[in-house]
Every structure is written in C-alpha cells, then in structure tokens.
Amino acid sequence: MSERPELDPGAHALISRASELFSAAPGNPQSPFRYPVLATIGRDGSPNGRILVLRTADPMAWQVTLHSDSRAEKVSELAGNDAAMLVFYDHEASLQLRLKGAIDRSTDSAVREAIWAELPASNRPNYRASLPTGSPISAAGDGIDPAAAQSGYENFDVLTFSAKTVDILQLSRNGNRRYRLDVALGTGSWLVP
C-alpha cells in the first residue's frame, strides 16, 4: 500500500534522515555519502560500478551532479543506456540509500565552464591524461602530464543524475526498516527489508 510520506510519521522521519545525510555530503569530505557507487549497464549488458565524488545534492528533487572524464567508459555506457543507480552507505548511521534513475550529460558549455572555473586546481590534472581512463599503461603515473599543454577542460564532463525512486534501508538491532519513495509521484511504501 502506498502512502504520501508526510502522512506517515515513520516514513517522514526516515526520509528526513536520509535527506539530511544526502544534502550534507557534497560539502563534507568526511561524509560517507560523498562517495557513492555509481552503477551503470555495461556495453556488454553486464553491470558496472565505480565510486565517484558527489558534487551537488538536491534532496527535494533527489538530483545530484557528478564529474567525469568525457572519455571514461561510464560516459559511453550512458550514451547507450542512461539508466543508472547511485548507492550510498553510512556505517555510523547504519543507513543505505539507493537512488535509481537516469543520467544526462551537460550540453550547456556555459554551465560546464562555470563548474570548471570553480574546480580546485589540484583536481584538473585528472582530466589531462593523454589516454582515456582505463587504458593500459606500462607504469603507474604514465599518461598524465601535470604540465601538459591541454587544460583538461576538453575532457571534462558534468553529469546530472535524476532519481526516479529512492530506496532507504535503516539497519537496526531492533529491526531493519525499508521504505521506497517514488520521486515523481511523491508516494511511497514500506518494504520488507
């Protein structure tokens, strides 16, 4: 049975706690929610996961911003199928958050330029690799020249993830609780954990 979260105090409290951890993560490098696992569907049809850094988080829309090298495997996977999942876990809070939705690449160069301008200088060399991410190299550090002529911007991508569902699992010795929220409808239901 589905209920609007604001009508169910237990669901409202659980969603509020997850939202609080989610929205605080981008500004806190110590937050476990800052480093979610992004799962995509590989070009061969198999699942593919990796950890990314959460750059922004909008708990009202359950939307996030992530950065990537435009040549990364995940970008080509998303071009073929934009379905994705973000998985967050906070051990101290005993809370897992799974967002299922889709990812769009930013095509607005003014937005990308503004985000690039705010990117710390220490992060920019990550986008200067002469080869795409995942390419074989002979030794650690090969393929990245910190003094390369390219700025890295040409390989910089901004990804926007929009959740369709939010699945919250609260682990507890007194009994686990699980709730799934449909973002578009604003409805949800309790699930067997």
C-alpha positions, 0 to 999 in steps of 0.5 A: 500500500502506498502512502504520501510520506508526510502522512506517515510519521515513520516514513517522514522521519526516515526520509528526513534522515536520509535527506539530511545525510544526502544534502550534507555530503557534497560539502563534507569530505568526511561524509560517507555519502560523498562517495557513492557507487555509481552503477551503470549497464555495461556495453556488454549488458553486464553491470558496472560500478565505480565510486565517484565524488558527489558534487551537488545534492538536491534532496527535494528533487533527489538530483545530484551532479557528478564529474567525469572524464568525457572519455571514461567508459561510464560516459559511453555506457550512458550514451547507450543506456542512461539508466543508472543507480547511485548507492550510498552507505553510512556505517555510523548511521547504519543507513543505505540509500539507493537512488535509481534513475537516469543520467544526462550529460551537460550540453550547456558549455556555459554551465560546464565552464562555470563548474570548471572555473570553480574546480580546485586546481589540484583536481584538473590534472585528472582530466589531462591524461593523454589516454582515456581512463582505463587504458593500459599503461606500462607504469603507474603515473604514465599518461598524465602530464601535470604540465601538459599543454591541454587544460583538461577542460576538453575532457571534462564532463558534468553529469546530472543524475535524476532519481526516479525512486529512492530506496532507504534501508535503516539497519537496526538491532531492533529491526531493519526498516525499508521504505521506497519513495517514488520521486515523481509521484511523491508516494511511497511504501514500506518494504520488507527489508 
